[in-house]
């Protein structure tokens, strides 16, 4: 039951945010549109408000990806990073989100299988870094995500010889975790 609640939280937050944005947009637009579109049914006016919301979100996204938007986002980020507790939460969540983004620098280097939760069983994991010890042995730090929410999991430090390498891309590995193992890359030689 707890897993179901955890799975519904992101959906509920998304629905709440979209409903708030729609109500906000309709609250601003409908009084302006009413005189011009007096003979339109309320449903059409609401649909127009929804279209304006979607276009507005898209335009904001485009602005955010360009220089001016980056500066505005950078200013907002600078303010957040000055608030004591908020800066820790913000920094960690930003790092987690960037690890799952499809382009740019990634925190995950490769997809592997490790013996987890006990010998004889294998769990999918993501190599996050490599450590060379003073004795010359090479170890990998491997993040083993939980399913279906890959933002939580376990950090394992494993000898490099004990990880089973795959040819999966990071995106394929994340899809495999989030789909509860339903979306598994089916190509020969995926496991090395």
MODELLER restraints for C-alpha pairs under 7 A, 6 or more apart:
rsr = mdl.restraints
at = mdl.atoms
rsr.add(forms.Gaussian(group=physical.xy_distance, feature=features.Distance(at['CA:22:A'], at['CA:50:A']), mean=6.32, stdev=0.5))
rsr.add(forms.Gaussian(group=physical.xy_distance, feature=features.Distance(at['CA:22:A'], at['CA:53:A']), mean=6.65, stdev=0.5))
rsr.add(forms.Gaussian(group=physical.xy_distance, feature=features.Distance(at['CA:25:A'], at['CA:49:A']), mean=6.32, stdev=0.5))
rsr.add(forms.Gaussian(group=physical.xy_distance, feature=features.Distance(at['CA:25:A'], at['CA:53:A']), mean=6.34, stdev=0.5))
rsr.add(forms.Gaussian(group=physical.xy_distance, feature=features.Distance(at['CA:26:A'], at['CA:46:A']), mean=6.57, stdev=0.5))
rsr.add(forms.Gaussian(group=physical.xy_distance, feature=features.Distance(at['CA:26:A'], at['CA:49:A']), mean=5.30, stdev=0.5))
rsr.add(forms.Gaussian(group=physical.xy_distance, feature=features.Distance(at['CA:29:A'], at['CA:49:A']), mean=6.51, stdev=0.5))
rsr.add(forms.Gaussian(group=physical.xy_distance, feature=features.Distance(at['CA:30:A'], at['CA:45:A']), mean=6.89, stdev=0.5))
rsr.add(forms.Gaussian(group=physical.xy_distance, feature=features.Distance(at['CA:63:A'], at['CA:69:A']), mean=4.91, stdev=0.5))
rsr.add(forms.Gaussian(group=physical.xy_distance, feature=features.Distance(at['CA:64:A'], at['CA:70:A']), mean=5.59, stdev=0.5))
rsr.add(forms.Gaussian(group=physical.xy_distance, feature=features.Distance(at['CA:80:A'], at['CA:86:A']), mean=6.50, stdev=0.5))
rsr.add(forms.Gaussian(group=physical.xy_distance, feature=features.Distance(at['CA:80:A'], at['CA:87:A']), mean=5.83, stdev=0.5))
rsr.add(forms.Gaussian(group=physical.xy_distance, feature=features.Distance(at['CA:81:A'], at['CA:87:A']), mean=4.35, stdev=0.5))
rsr.add(forms.Gaussian(group=physical.xy_distance, feature=features.Distance(at['CA:96:A'], at['CA:151:A']), mean=6.73, stdev=0.5))
rsr.add(forms.Gaussian(group=physical.xy_distance, feature=features.Distance(at['CA:98:A'], at['CA:106:A']), mean=6.86, stdev=0.5))
rsr.add(forms.Gaussian(group=physical.xy_distance, feature=features.Distance(at['CA:99:A'], at['CA:106:A']), mean=5.21, stdev=0.5))
rsr.add(forms.Gaussian(group=physical.xy_distance, feature=features.Distance(at['CA:99:A'], at['CA:107:A']), mean=4.92, stdev=0.5))
rsr.add(forms.Gaussian(group=physical.xy_distance, feature=features.Distance(at['CA:99:A'], at['CA:108:A']), mean=6.45, stdev=0.5))
rsr.add(forms.Gaussian(group=physical.xy_distance, feature=features.Distance(at['CA:107:A'], at['CA:128:A']), mean=5.76, stdev=0.5))
rsr.add(forms.Gaussian(group=physical.xy_distance, feature=features.Distance(at['CA:108:A'], at['CA:126:A']), mean=5.67, stdev=0.5))
rsr.add(forms.Gaussian(group=physical.xy_distance, feature=features.Distance(at['CA:108:A'], at['CA:127:A']), mean=5.69, stdev=0.5))
rsr.add(forms.Gaussian(group=physical.xy_distance, feature=features.Distance(at['CA:108:A'], at['CA:128:A']), mean=4.87, stdev=0.5))
rsr.add(forms.Gaussian(group=physical.xy_distance, feature=features.Distance(at['CA:108:A'], at['CA:170:A']), mean=6.93, stdev=0.5))
rsr.add(forms.Gaussian(group=physical.xy_distance, feature=features.Distance(at['CA:109:A'], at['CA:126:A']), mean=6.89, stdev=0.5))
rsr.add(forms.Gaussian(group=physical.xy_distance, feature=features.Distance(at['CA:109:A'], at['CA:127:A']), mean=5.40, stdev=0.5))
rsr.add(forms.Gaussian(group=physical.xy_distance, feature=features.Distance(at['CA:109:A'], at['CA:128:A']), mean=5.78, stdev=0.5))
rsr.add(forms.Gaussian(group=physical.xy_distance, feature=features.Distance(at['CA:110:A'], at['CA:126:A']), mean=5.66, stdev=0.5))
rsr.add(forms.Gaussian(group=physical.xy_distance, feature=features.Distance(at['CA:110:A'], at['CA:127:A']), mean=5.35, stdev=0.5))
rsr.add(forms.Gaussian(group=physical.xy_distance, feature=features.Distance(at['CA:110:A'], at['CA:170:A']), mean=6.24, stdev=0.5))
rsr.add(forms.Gaussian(group=physical.xy_distance, feature=features.Distance(at['CA:111:A'], at['CA:125:A']), mean=5.85, stdev=0.5))
rsr.add(forms.Gaussian(group=physical.xy_distance, feature=features.Distance(at['CA:111:A'], at['CA:126:A']), mean=4.71, stdev=0.5))
rsr.add(forms.Gaussian(group=physical.xy_distance, feature=features.Distance(at['CA:111:A'], at['CA:127:A']), mean=6.41, stdev=0.5))
rsr.add(forms.Gaussian(group=physical.xy_distance, feature=features.Distance(at['CA:111:A'], at['CA:165:A']), mean=6.87, stdev=0.5))
rsr.add(forms.Gaussian(group=physical.xy_distance, feature=features.Distance(at['CA:111:A'], at['CA:166:A']), mean=6.00, stdev=0.5))
rsr.add(forms.Gaussian(group=physical.xy_distance, feature=features.Distance(at['CA:111:A'], at['CA:168:A']), mean=6.03, stdev=0.5))
rsr.add(forms.Gaussian(group=physical.xy_distance, feature=features.Distance(at['CA:111:A'], at['CA:169:A']), mean=6.78, stdev=0.5))
rsr.add(forms.Gaussian(group=physical.xy_distance, feature=features.Distance(at['CA:111:A'], at['CA:170:A']), mean=6.06, stdev=0.5))
rsr.add(forms.Gaussian(group=physical.xy_distance, feature=features.Distance(at['CA:111:A'], at['CA:173:A']), mean=6.28, stdev=0.5))
rsr.add(forms.Gaussian(group=physical.xy_distance, feature=features.Distance(at['CA:112:A'], at['CA:124:A']), mean=5.89, stdev=0.5))
rsr.add(forms.Gaussian(group=physical.xy_distance, feature=features.Distance(at['CA:112:A'], at['CA:125:A']), mean=5.21, stdev=0.5))
rsr.add(forms.Gaussian(group=physical.xy_distance, feature=features.Distance(at['CA:112:A'], at['CA:126:A']), mean=5.98, stdev=0.5))
rsr.add(forms.Gaussian(group=physical.xy_distance, feature=features.Distance(at['CA:112:A'], at['CA:127:A']), mean=6.98, stdev=0.5))
rsr.add(forms.Gaussian(group=physical.xy_distance, feature=features.Distance(at['CA:112:A'], at['CA:163:A']), mean=6.26, stdev=0.5))
rsr.add(forms.Gaussian(group=physical.xy_distance, feature=features.Distance(at['CA:112:A'], at['CA:164:A']), mean=5.47, stdev=0.5))
rsr.add(forms.Gaussian(group=physical.xy_distance, feature=features.Distance(at['CA:112:A'], at['CA:165:A']), mean=4.78, stdev=0.5))
rsr.add(forms.Gaussian(group=physical.xy_distance, feature=features.Distance(at['CA:112:A'], at['CA:166:A']), mean=5.57, stdev=0.5))
rsr.add(forms.Gaussian(group=physical.xy_distance, feature=features.Distance(at['CA:113:A'], at['CA:122:A']), mean=5.81, stdev=0.5))
rsr.add(forms.Gaussian(group=physical.xy_distance, feature=features.Distance(at['CA:113:A'], at['CA:123:A']), mean=5.38, stdev=0.5))
rsr.add(forms.Gaussian(group=physical.xy_distance, feature=features.Distance(at['CA:113:A'], at['CA:124:A']), mean=4.61, stdev=0.5))
rsr.add(forms.Gaussian(group=physical.xy_distance, feature=features.Distance(at['CA:113:A'], at['CA:125:A']), mean=5.69, stdev=0.5))
rsr.add(forms.Gaussian(group=physical.xy_distance, feature=features.Distance(at['CA:113:A'], at['CA:163:A']), mean=5.87, stdev=0.5))
rsr.add(forms.Gaussian(group=physical.xy_distance, feature=features.Distance(at['CA:113:A'], at['CA:164:A']), mean=4.95, stdev=0.5))
rsr.add(forms.Gaussian(group=physical.xy_distance, feature=features.Distance(at['CA:113:A'], at['CA:165:A']), mean=6.67, stdev=0.5))
rsr.add(forms.Gaussian(group=physical.xy_distance, feature=features.Distance(at['CA:114:A'], at['CA:122:A']), mean=5.31, stdev=0.5))
rsr.add(forms.Gaussian(group=physical.xy_distance, feature=features.Distance(at['CA:114:A'], at['CA:123:A']), mean=5.51, stdev=0.5))
rsr.add(forms.Gaussian(group=physical.xy_distance, feature=features.Distance(at['CA:114:A'], at['CA:124:A']), mean=6.61, stdev=0.5))
rsr.add(forms.Gaussian(group=physical.xy_distance, feature=features.Distance(at['CA:114:A'], at['CA:125:A']), mean=6.73, stdev=0.5))
rsr.add(forms.Gaussian(group=physical.xy_distance, feature=features.Distance(at['CA:114:A'], at['CA:163:A']), mean=5.18, stdev=0.5))
rsr.add(forms.Gaussian(group=physical.xy_distance, feature=features.Distance(at['CA:114:A'], at['CA:164:A']), mean=6.40, stdev=0.5))
rsr.add(forms.Gaussian(group=physical.xy_distance, feature=features.Distance(at['CA:115:A'], at['CA:121:A']), mean=5.51, stdev=0.5))
rsr.add(forms.Gaussian(group=physical.xy_distance, feature=features.Distance(at['CA:115:A'], at['CA:122:A']), mean=4.67, stdev=0.5))
rsr.add(forms.Gaussian(group=physical.xy_distance, feature=features.Distance(at['CA:115:A'], at['CA:123:A']), mean=6.44, stdev=0.5))
rsr.add(forms.Gaussian(group=physical.xy_distance, feature=features.Distance(at['CA:116:A'], at['CA:122:A']), mean=5.41, stdev=0.5))
rsr.add(forms.Gaussian(group=physical.xy_distance, feature=features.Distance(at['CA:116:A'], at['CA:123:A']), mean=5.49, stdev=0.5))
rsr.add(forms.Gaussian(group=physical.xy_distance, feature=features.Distance(at['CA:123:A'], at['CA:144:A']), mean=6.94, stdev=0.5))
rsr.add(forms.Gaussian(group=physical.xy_distance, feature=features.Distance(at['CA:124:A'], at['CA:144:A']), mean=6.26, stdev=0.5))
rsr.add(forms.Gaussian(group=physical.xy_distance, feature=features.Distance(at['CA:125:A'], at['CA:142:A']), mean=5.81, stdev=0.5))
rsr.add(forms.Gaussian(group=physical.xy_distance, feature=features.Distance(at['CA:125:A'], at['CA:143:A']), mean=5.36, stdev=0.5))
rsr.add(forms.Gaussian(group=physical.xy_distance, feature=features.Distance(at['CA:125:A'], at['CA:144:A']), mean=4.33, stdev=0.5))
rsr.add(forms.Gaussian(group=physical.xy_distance, feature=features.Distance(at['CA:125:A'], at['CA:145:A']), mean=6.69, stdev=0.5))
rsr.add(forms.Gaussian(group=physical.xy_distance, feature=features.Distance(at['CA:126:A'], at['CA:142:A']), mean=5.27, stdev=0.5))
rsr.add(forms.Gaussian(group=physical.xy_distance, feature=features.Distance(at['CA:126:A'], at['CA:143:A']), mean=5.12, stdev=0.5))
rsr.add(forms.Gaussian(group=physical.xy_distance, feature=features.Distance(at['CA:126:A'], at['CA:144:A']), mean=6.53, stdev=0.5))
rsr.add(forms.Gaussian(group=physical.xy_distance, feature=features.Distance(at['CA:127:A'], at['CA:140:A']), mean=6.39, stdev=0.5))
rsr.add(forms.Gaussian(group=physical.xy_distance, feature=features.Distance(at['CA:127:A'], at['CA:141:A']), mean=5.82, stdev=0.5))
rsr.add(forms.Gaussian(group=physical.xy_distance, feature=features.Distance(at['CA:127:A'], at['CA:142:A']), mean=4.43, stdev=0.5))
rsr.add(forms.Gaussian(group=physical.xy_distance, feature=features.Distance(at['CA:127:A'], at['CA:143:A']), mean=6.41, stdev=0.5))
rsr.add(forms.Gaussian(group=physical.xy_distance, feature=features.Distance(at['CA:128:A'], at['CA:141:A']), mean=5.64, stdev=0.5))
rsr.add(forms.Gaussian(group=physical.xy_distance, feature=features.Distance(at['CA:128:A'], at['CA:142:A']), mean=5.81, stdev=0.5))
rsr.add(forms.Gaussian(group=physical.xy_distance, feature=features.Distance(at['CA:128:A'], at['CA:143:A']), mean=6.77, stdev=0.5))
rsr.add(forms.Gaussian(group=physical.xy_distance, feature=features.Distance(at['CA:129:A'], at['CA:140:A']), mean=5.88, stdev=0.5))
rsr.add(forms.Gaussian(group=physical.xy_distance, feature=features.Distance(at['CA:129:A'], at['CA:141:A']), mean=5.37, stdev=0.5))
rsr.add(forms.Gaussian(group=physical.xy_distance, feature=features.Distance(at['CA:130:A'], at['CA:138:A']), mean=6.96, stdev=0.5))
rsr.add(forms.Gaussian(group=physical.xy_distance, feature=features.Distance(at['CA:130:A'], at['CA:139:A']), mean=5.79, stdev=0.5))
rsr.add(forms.Gaussian(group=physical.xy_distance, feature=features.Distance(at['CA:130:A'], at['CA:140:A']), mean=4.52, stdev=0.5))
rsr.add(forms.Gaussian(group=physical.xy_distance, feature=features.Distance(at['CA:130:A'], at['CA:141:A']), mean=6.24, stdev=0.5))
rsr.add(forms.Gaussian(group=physical.xy_distance, feature=features.Distance(at['CA:131:A'], at['CA:138:A']), mean=5.76, stdev=0.5))
rsr.add(forms.Gaussian(group=physical.xy_distance, feature=features.Distance(at['CA:131:A'], at['CA:139:A']), mean=5.06, stdev=0.5))
rsr.add(forms.Gaussian(group=physical.xy_distance, feature=features.Distance(at['CA:131:A'], at['CA:140:A']), mean=6.05, stdev=0.5))
rsr.add(forms.Gaussian(group=physical.xy_distance, feature=features.Distance(at['CA:132:A'], at['CA:138:A']), mean=4.57, stdev=0.5))
rsr.add(forms.Gaussian(group=physical.xy_distance, feature=features.Distance(at['CA:132:A'], at['CA:139:A']), mean=6.29, stdev=0.5))
rsr.add(forms.Gaussian(group=physical.xy_distance, feature=features.Distance(at['CA:138:A'], at['CA:159:A']), mean=6.19, stdev=0.5))
rsr.add(forms.Gaussian(group=physical.xy_distance, feature=features.Distance(at['CA:138:A'], at['CA:160:A']), mean=5.69, stdev=0.5))
rsr.add(forms.Gaussian(group=physical.xy_distance, feature=features.Distance(at['CA:139:A'], at['CA:157:A']), mean=6.59, stdev=0.5))
rsr.add(forms.Gaussian(group=physical.xy_distance, feature=features.Distance(at['CA:139:A'], at['CA:158:A']), mean=5.46, stdev=0.5))
rsr.add(forms.Gaussian(group=physical.xy_distance, feature=features.Distance(at['CA:139:A'], at['CA:159:A']), mean=4.19, stdev=0.5))
rsr.add(forms.Gaussian(group=physical.xy_distance, feature=features.Distance(at['CA:139:A'], at['CA:160:A']), mean=4.79, stdev=0.5))
rsr.add(forms.Gaussian(group=physical.xy_distance, feature=features.Distance(at['CA:140:A'], at['CA:157:A']), mean=5.73, stdev=0.5))
rsr.add(forms.Gaussian(group=physical.xy_distance, feature=features.Distance(at['CA:140:A'], at['CA:158:A']), mean=5.31, stdev=0.5))
rsr.add(forms.Gaussian(group=physical.xy_distance, feature=features.Distance(at['CA:140:A'], at['CA:159:A']), mean=6.11, stdev=0.5))
rsr.add(forms.Gaussian(group=physical.xy_distance, feature=features.Distance(at['CA:140:A'], at['CA:160:A']), mean=5.52, stdev=0.5))
rsr.add(forms.Gaussian(group=physical.xy_distance, feature=features.Distance(at['CA:141:A'], at['CA:155:A']), mean=6.83, stdev=0.5))
rsr.add(forms.Gaussian(group=physical.xy_distance, feature=features.Distance(at['CA:141:A'], at['CA:156:A']), mean=5.71, stdev=0.5))
rsr.add(forms.Gaussian(group=physical.xy_distance, feature=features.Distance(at['CA:141:A'], at['CA:157:A']), mean=4.52, stdev=0.5))
rsr.add(forms.Gaussian(group=physical.xy_distance, feature=features.Distance(at['CA:141:A'], at['CA:158:A']), mean=6.34, stdev=0.5))
rsr.add(forms.Gaussian(group=physical.xy_distance, feature=features.Distance(at['CA:142:A'], at['CA:155:A']), mean=5.78, stdev=0.5))
rsr.add(forms.Gaussian(group=physical.xy_distance, feature=features.Distance(at['CA:142:A'], at['CA:156:A']), mean=5.06, stdev=0.5))
rsr.add(forms.Gaussian(group=physical.xy_distance, feature=features.Distance(at['CA:142:A'], at['CA:157:A']), mean=6.19, stdev=0.5))
rsr.add(forms.Gaussian(group=physical.xy_distance, feature=features.Distance(at['CA:143:A'], at['CA:153:A']), mean=6.80, stdev=0.5))
rsr.add(forms.Gaussian(group=physical.xy_distance, feature=features.Distance(at['CA:143:A'], at['CA:154:A']), mean=5.78, stdev=0.5))
rsr.add(forms.Gaussian(group=physical.xy_distance, feature=features.Distance(at['CA:143:A'], at['CA:155:A']), mean=4.63, stdev=0.5))
rsr.add(forms.Gaussian(group=physical.xy_distance, feature=features.Distance(at['CA:143:A'], at['CA:156:A']), mean=6.25, stdev=0.5))
rsr.add(forms.Gaussian(group=physical.xy_distance, feature=features.Distance(at['CA:144:A'], at['CA:153:A']), mean=5.44, stdev=0.5))
rsr.add(forms.Gaussian(group=physical.xy_distance, feature=features.Distance(at['CA:144:A'], at['CA:154:A']), mean=5.06, stdev=0.5))
rsr.add(forms.Gaussian(group=physical.xy_distance, feature=features.Distance(at['CA:144:A'], at['CA:155:A']), mean=6.21, stdev=0.5))
rsr.add(forms.Gaussian(group=physical.xy_distance, feature=features.Distance(at['CA:145:A'], at['CA:151:A']), mean=6.78, stdev=0.5))
rsr.add(forms.Gaussian(group=physical.xy_distance, feature=features.Distance(at['CA:145:A'], at['CA:152:A']), mean=5.75, stdev=0.5))
rsr.add(forms.Gaussian(group=physical.xy_distance, feature=features.Distance(at['CA:145:A'], at['CA:153:A']), mean=4.03, stdev=0.5))
rsr.add(forms.Gaussian(group=physical.xy_distance, feature=features.Distance(at['CA:145:A'], at['CA:154:A']), mean=6.34, stdev=0.5))
rsr.add(forms.Gaussian(group=physical.xy_distance, feature=features.Distance(at['CA:146:A'], at['CA:152:A']), mean=5.84, stdev=0.5))
rsr.add(forms.Gaussian(group=physical.xy_distance, feature=features.Distance(at['CA:146:A'], at['CA:153:A']), mean=4.87, stdev=0.5))
rsr.add(forms.Gaussian(group=physical.xy_distance, feature=features.Distance(at['CA:147:A'], at['CA:177:A']), mean=5.56, stdev=0.5))
rsr.add(forms.Gaussian(group=physical.xy_distance, feature=features.Distance(at['CA:147:A'], at['CA:178:A']), mean=6.00, stdev=0.5))
rsr.add(forms.Gaussian(group=physical.xy_distance, feature=features.Distance(at['CA:147:A'], at['CA:180:A']), mean=6.11, stdev=0.5))
rsr.add(forms.Gaussian(group=physical.xy_distance, feature=features.Distance(at['CA:148:A'], at['CA:177:A']), mean=6.01, stdev=0.5))
rsr.add(forms.Gaussian(group=physical.xy_distance, feature=features.Distance(at['CA:148:A'], at['CA:178:A']), mean=4.40, stdev=0.5))
rsr.add(forms.Gaussian(group=physical.xy_distance, feature=features.Distance(at['CA:148:A'], at['CA:179:A']), mean=6.61, stdev=0.5))
rsr.add(forms.Gaussian(group=physical.xy_distance, feature=features.Distance(at['CA:148:A'], at['CA:180:A']), mean=6.00, stdev=0.5))
rsr.add(forms.Gaussian(group=physical.xy_distance, feature=features.Distance(at['CA:149:A'], at['CA:178:A']), mean=6.42, stdev=0.5))
rsr.add(forms.Gaussian(group=physical.xy_distance, feature=features.Distance(at['CA:150:A'], at['CA:177:A']), mean=6.78, stdev=0.5))
rsr.add(forms.Gaussian(group=physical.xy_distance, feature=features.Distance(at['CA:150:A'], at['CA:178:A']), mean=6.75, stdev=0.5))
rsr.add(forms.Gaussian(group=physical.xy_distance, feature=features.Distance(at['CA:165:A'], at['CA:191:A']), mean=6.21, stdev=0.5))
rsr.add(forms.Gaussian(group=physical.xy_distance, feature=features.Distance(at['CA:165:A'], at['CA:192:A']), mean=5.54, stdev=0.5))
rsr.add(forms.Gaussian(group=physical.xy_distance, feature=features.Distance(at['CA:166:A'], at['CA:190:A']), mean=5.38, stdev=0.5))
rsr.add(forms.Gaussian(group=physical.xy_distance, feature=features.Distance(at['CA:166:A'], at['CA:191:A']), mean=4.36, stdev=0.5))
rsr.add(forms.Gaussian(group=physical.xy_distance, feature=features.Distance(at['CA:166:A'], at['CA:192:A']), mean=5.58, stdev=0.5))
rsr.add(forms.Gaussian(group=physical.xy_distance, feature=features.Distance(at['CA:167:A'], at['CA:190:A']), mean=4.77, stdev=0.5))
rsr.add(forms.Gaussian(group=physical.xy_distance, feature=features.Distance(at['CA:167:A'], at['CA:191:A']), mean=6.26, stdev=0.5))
rsr.add(forms.Gaussian(group=physical.xy_distance, feature=features.Distance(at['CA:168:A'], at['CA:190:A']), mean=6.36, stdev=0.5))
rsr.add(forms.Gaussian(group=physical.xy_distance, feature=features.Distance(at['CA:172:A'], at['CA:185:A']), mean=6.88, stdev=0.5))
rsr.add(forms.Gaussian(group=physical.xy_distance, feature=features.Distance(at['CA:175:A'], at['CA:183:A']), mean=6.39, stdev=0.5))
rsr.add(forms.Gaussian(group=physical.xy_distance, feature=features.Distance(at['CA:176:A'], at['CA:182:A']), mean=6.57, stdev=0.5))
rsr.add(forms.Gaussian(group=physical.xy_distance, feature=features.Distance(at['CA:176:A'], at['CA:183:A']), mean=5.11, stdev=0.5))
rsr.add(forms.Gaussian(group=physical.xy_distance, feature=features.Distance(at['CA:176:A'], at['CA:184:A']), mean=5.55, stdev=0.5))
